Amino acid sequence: MISKKIEFMVGLFLLIGIGAILVLGIKVADSQLGGNNASYQLTAKFDNIGGLKVRSAIKVGGVVVGRVSAISLDEDFSPSVTMDINTQFDQFSDSSSVAILTSGLLGEQFIGLTPGFVDEETEILKSGDAIEDTRSAMVLEDLIGQFLYGSNED
């Protein structure tokens, strides 16, 4: 009788452990089980996107407001990024700017969205609109090359 109780407790412990590992895996992968939040799409053209990937975060002041949904090349061979922004953050003006930033020195890249000012002359961005003010990614290799070879110009 005690043996069956111990086996039951060990089995329960294993199930709880497997469940905890699954929850941890979902959190690390940054997946959502509850379905997708409502969002609208904005686009931006960059000269260089560096290591930006689909599903990279879009942050305003460190708060995630959306995700990168697609990356493509336009007809002039410049990278175009499509961003899904949560609808609860629908008050960005057309004077807003985006930059590709890096978490730490060698961390993952994300898009930093800087909200623009809102007045009578600016319009609120709607789904399908493009953000014109963009700053491309800084590539570490290019910076090192500029430091090594660009410092001889006197």
PyMOL commands that set and color helices and strands:
alter all, ss='L'
color gray80, all
select helices_A, chain A and resi 2-29+140-152
alter helices_A, ss='H'
color red, helices_A
select strands_A, chain A and resi 39-45+57-60+63-73+79-86+97-102+109-114+130-131+133-135
alter strands_A, ss='S'
color yellow, strands_A
deselect
rebuild
show_as cartoon
